[in-house]
């Protein structure tokens, strides 16, 4: 296992020859360091080659993250060897990226994509709204896939559907929520909202084709993007309540008895300080995981993609990576999580007048000139109106009394 040291090396030179221009030295590129890996006892199946990463996007969050290899702070202890083909550990509060392996590489998400569905639609939907399940919501689902267990024609609250999505990884719940959240455009409108949210969060390696994370054409994400999405989702109090629920009762419906759902495949009650997490698996994606844990006032997120079931599985690898992240000293980082507030505009946004005055302590020059001109016009109008009245008054004063 190898530790990467991202030190910027610069060269400087002074030439005592007049009239000779010397170009500024270029920073040396960080050396490529292979990710620490461990082989699975069962070789994974052959996978299609993911699309290349746009070089302009590879350095989002910091130049050290523009690597298909390991990014780790200088002097950090060796990162754990895992089967995951890409991973990232970040501090959700400070936004510091503590380390990662191929953080911007395209990978298939599986059910961790449900966090993007929640980030996009949870702000839009009333948890008390009752929704009827349609045949179209269920027709393209494999009965062997993870399901909440909703029934066609039955009605469920949006809140119950969120629980089914996050506790049982319900693909049926994902389809219903996407359709309702998509409005007139239906399920595709929900997927479009997911992609719009990814763009807003600057998760530029992410494209959703299905609301559930079941494999779809051109559907990819990255370990870095998943950290951005997790940061947005875990900032919501309602999301944190859903994701931390252990068991939930789904009320009875006409013809369908009440049933209980339990949180499965998570580090809750297994890893101290776990706030919540989401697993995923498809034959194409392999095992995936996104989770958050808190220790000593720090909330760390771990995201991993392309893991195998042995020797540790996604939960075991997430545990090892979280332990590694919590062992790093405060301030250690190789980059940062960008925020949607950093979006650049083509032209400055005009400040509200009162905000501008408070910020500068002075009124706007444009506002002052406008008021001066308006005052001059009012004075001139008053003089024009008063002049005839004064002449008439003078004539009346000169006549009989």
RAWO-V340129 format. One record per residue. N is the residue number from 1. RES is the residue in three letters. PHI is phi as a letter, one per 40 degrees, with the letter a starting at -180 (999 if undefined). OMEGA is omega in whole degrees, 0 to 359 (none if undefined). Layout:
# RAWO-V340129
[[N;RES;PHI;OMEGA] [N;RES;PHI;OMEGA]]
This chain:
# RAWO-V340129
[[1;UNK;999;189] [2;UNK;b;176] [3;UNK;b;179] [4;UNK;c;176] [5;UNK;b;182] [6;UNK;c;176] [7;UNK;b;179] [8;UNK;c;181] [9;UNK;b;178] [10;UNK;b;178] [11;UNK;b;178] [12;UNK;b;179] [13;UNK;a;177] [14;UNK;b;179] [15;UNK;b;180] [16;UNK;c;178] [17;UNK;b;183] [18;UNK;c;174] [19;UNK;g;176] [20;UNK;b;181] [21;UNK;c;180] [22;UNK;b;180] [23;UNK;c;179] [24;UNK;c;182] [25;UNK;c;179] [26;UNK;c;178] [27;UNK;c;180] [28;UNK;c;179] [29;UNK;c;178] [30;UNK;c;181] [31;UNK;c;178] [32;UNK;c;178] [33;UNK;b;180] [34;UNK;c;177] [35;UNK;c;175] [36;UNK;c;184] [37;UNK;b;173] [38;UNK;b;183] [39;UNK;c;175] [40;UNK;c;177] [41;UNK;d;178] [42;UNK;b;181] [43;UNK;d;179] [44;UNK;c;179] [45;UNK;c;178] [46;UNK;c;183] [47;UNK;b;175] [48;UNK;c;180] [49;UNK;c;180] [50;UNK;c;179] [51;UNK;c;179] [52;UNK;c;179] [53;UNK;c;175] [54;UNK;c;181] [55;UNK;d;179] [56;UNK;c;180] [57;UNK;c;185] [58;UNK;c;183] [59;UNK;c;177] [60;UNK;c;182] [61;UNK;g;179] [62;UNK;h;183] [63;UNK;c;181] [64;UNK;c;181] [65;UNK;c;181] [66;UNK;c;182] [67;UNK;a;171] [68;UNK;c;180] [69;UNK;b;185] [70;UNK;c;170] [71;UNK;b;181] [72;UNK;a;181] [73;UNK;c;176] [74;UNK;d;178] [75;UNK;g;181] [76;UNK;c;173] [77;UNK;c;183] [78;UNK;d;177] [79;UNK;c;181] [80;UNK;c;176] [81;UNK;c;184] [82;UNK;b;176] [83;UNK;c;181] [84;UNK;d;181] [85;UNK;c;172] [86;UNK;a;180] [87;UNK;a;179] [88;UNK;a;173] [89;UNK;b;183] [90;UNK;a;175] [91;UNK;c;185] [92;UNK;c;184] [93;UNK;c;180] [94;UNK;c;184] [95;UNK;g;181] [96;UNK;c;172] [97;UNK;c;185] [98;UNK;c;179] [99;UNK;i;180] [100;UNK;a;176] [101;UNK;b;183] [102;UNK;f;191] [103;UNK;c;181] [104;UNK;b;181] [105;UNK;c;178] [106;UNK;c;176] [107;UNK;a;180] [108;UNK;c;191] [109;UNK;c;192] [110;UNK;f;192] [111;UNK;c;175] [112;UNK;c;176] [113;UNK;c;178] [114;UNK;c;176] [115;UNK;c;177] [116;UNK;c;175] [117;UNK;d;179] [118;UNK;c;180] [119;UNK;c;183] [120;UNK;c;191] [121;UNK;b;180] [122;UNK;d;177] [123;UNK;c;186] [124;UNK;c;193] [125;UNK;b;176] [126;UNK;c;182] [127;UNK;c;180] [128;UNK;c;179] [129;UNK;c;178] [130;UNK;c;186] [131;UNK;b;176] [132;UNK;c;181] [133;UNK;c;180] [134;UNK;b;178] [135;UNK;c;181] [136;UNK;c;179] [137;UNK;c;189] [138;UNK;b;193] [139;UNK;c;184] [140;UNK;b;182] [141;UNK;b;175] [142;UNK;c;180] [143;UNK;d;179] [144;UNK;c;180] [145;UNK;c;181] [146;UNK;c;185] [147;UNK;b;172] [148;UNK;c;180] [149;UNK;h;178] [150;UNK;c;183] [151;UNK;b;178] [152;UNK;d;180] [153;UNK;g;179] [154;UNK;c;183] [155;UNK;b;181] [156;UNK;b;175] [157;UNK;c;176] [158;UNK;d;178] [159;UNK;c;177] [160;UNK;c;179] [161;UNK;c;176] [162;UNK;c;177] [163;UNK;c;178] [164;UNK;c;179] [165;UNK;c;190] [166;UNK;c;179] [167;UNK;c;184] [168;UNK;b;183] [169;UNK;f;186] [170;UNK;c;175] [171;UNK;c;176] [172;UNK;c;177] [173;UNK;c;179] [174;UNK;c;180] [175;UNK;c;180] [176;UNK;c;181] [177;UNK;c;179] [178;UNK;c;180] [179;UNK;c;181] [180;UNK;c;180] [181;UNK;c;180] [182;UNK;c;178] [183;UNK;g;183] [184;UNK;c;180] [185;UNK;c;176] [186;UNK;g;184] [187;UNK;d;180] [188;UNK;c;176] [189;UNK;c;176] [190;UNK;c;177] [191;UNK;c;177] [192;UNK;c;178] [193;UNK;c;177] [194;UNK;c;180] [195;UNK;c;176] [196;UNK;c;179] [197;UNK;c;177] [198;UNK;c;178] [199;UNK;c;181] [200;UNK;c;180] [201;UNK;c;182] [202;UNK;g;173] [203;UNK;c;193] [204;UNK;c;177] [205;UNK;c;187] [206;UNK;b;172] [207;UNK;a;180] [208;UNK;c;172] [209;UNK;b;177] [210;UNK;b;180] [211;UNK;c;186] [212;UNK;c;188] [213;UNK;g;171] [214;UNK;d;188] [215;UNK;d;178] [216;UNK;a;183] [217;UNK;c;176] [218;UNK;g;183] [219;UNK;c;181] [220;UNK;a;171] [221;UNK;a;176] [222;UNK;a;179] [223;UNK;c;178] [224;UNK;c;180] [225;UNK;c;180] [226;UNK;c;176] [227;UNK;c;176] [228;UNK;c;181] [229;UNK;c;178] [230;UNK;c;180] [231;UNK;c;178] [232;UNK;c;183] [233;UNK;c;184] [234;UNK;c;174] [235;UNK;c;181] [236;UNK;c;180] [237;UNK;c;182] [238;UNK;c;178] [239;UNK;c;181] [240;UNK;c;178] [241;UNK;c;179] [242;UNK;c;189] [243;UNK;c;180] [244;UNK;c;180] [245;UNK;c;179] [246;UNK;c;179] [247;UNK;b;179] [248;UNK;a;177] [249;UNK;c;177] [250;UNK;c;186] [251;UNK;c;178] [252;UNK;c;176] [253;UNK;b;179] [254;UNK;d;180] [255;UNK;g;181] [256;UNK;b;181] [257;UNK;c;174] [258;UNK;c;177] [259;UNK;a;183] [260;UNK;b;173] [261;UNK;b;181] [262;UNK;b;178] [263;UNK;c;179] [264;UNK;b;175] [265;UNK;f;181] [266;UNK;a;177] [267;UNK;c;175] [268;UNK;d;180] [269;UNK;g;177] [270;UNK;b;179] [271;UNK;b;183] [272;UNK;d;177] [273;UNK;g;181] [274;UNK;c;176] [275;UNK;c;178] [276;UNK;i;180] [277;UNK;a;181] [278;UNK;a;177] [279;UNK;b;175] [280;UNK;a;175] [281;UNK;a;163] [282;UNK;a;179] [283;UNK;d;181] [284;UNK;c;184] [285;UNK;c;191] [286;UNK;g;181] [287;UNK;c;178] [288;UNK;b;181] [289;UNK;a;170] [290;UNK;b;180] [291;UNK;a;180] [292;UNK;b;176] [293;UNK;b;181] [294;UNK;b;179] [295;UNK;a;178] [296;UNK;f;177] [297;UNK;g;179] [298;UNK;b;175] [299;UNK;b;180] [300;UNK;b;174] [301;UNK;b;173] [302;UNK;b;176] [303;UNK;b;177] [304;UNK;a;185] [305;UNK;b;174] [306;UNK;g;180] [307;UNK;c;178] [308;UNK;b;185] [309;UNK;c;180] [310;UNK;b;9] [311;UNK;c;185] [312;UNK;b;188] [313;UNK;g;185] [314;UNK;c;181] [315;UNK;c;177] [316;UNK;c;179] [317;UNK;c;176] [318;UNK;c;178] [319;UNK;c;180] [320;UNK;c;181] [321;UNK;c;177] [322;UNK;c;177] [323;UNK;d;179] [324;UNK;c;180] [325;UNK;c;180] [326;UNK;c;179] [327;UNK;c;180] [328;UNK;c;180] [329;UNK;c;177] [330;UNK;d;180] [331;UNK;g;178] [332;UNK;c;179] [333;UNK;a;174] [334;UNK;b;182] [335;UNK;i;183] [336;UNK;a;173] [337;UNK;c;178] [338;UNK;c;181] [339;UNK;b;180] [340;UNK;c;180] [341;UNK;c;180] [342;UNK;c;180] [343;UNK;d;180] [344;UNK;c;179] [345;UNK;b;180] [346;UNK;c;178] [347;UNK;a;183] [348;UNK;c;176] [349;UNK;c;181] [350;UNK;c;179] [351;UNK;c;173] [352;UNK;c;188] [353;UNK;d;182] [354;UNK;c;178] [355;UNK;c;180] [356;UNK;c;181] [357;UNK;c;180] [358;UNK;c;184] [359;UNK;c;185] [360;UNK;b;184] [361;UNK;g;181] [362;UNK;b;176] [363;UNK;c;181] [364;UNK;c;176] [365;UNK;d;179] [366;UNK;c;180] [367;UNK;c;181] [368;UNK;c;181] [369;UNK;c;179] [370;UNK;c;180] [371;UNK;c;178] [372;UNK;c;179] [373;UNK;c;180] [374;UNK;c;178] [375;UNK;c;179] [376;UNK;c;179] [377;UNK;c;181] [378;UNK;c;179] [379;UNK;c;179] [380;UNK;c;179] [381;UNK;c;180] [382;UNK;c;179] [383;UNK;c;180] [384;UNK;c;181] [385;UNK;c;184] [386;UNK;c;185] [387;UNK;d;179] [388;UNK;c;180] [389;UNK;c;180] [390;UNK;c;178] [391;UNK;c;178] [392;UNK;c;179] [393;UNK;c;180] [394;UNK;c;180] [395;UNK;c;180] [396;UNK;c;180] [397;UNK;c;182] [398;UNK;c;183] [399;UNK;c;179] [400;UNK;d;178] [401;UNK;b;none]]
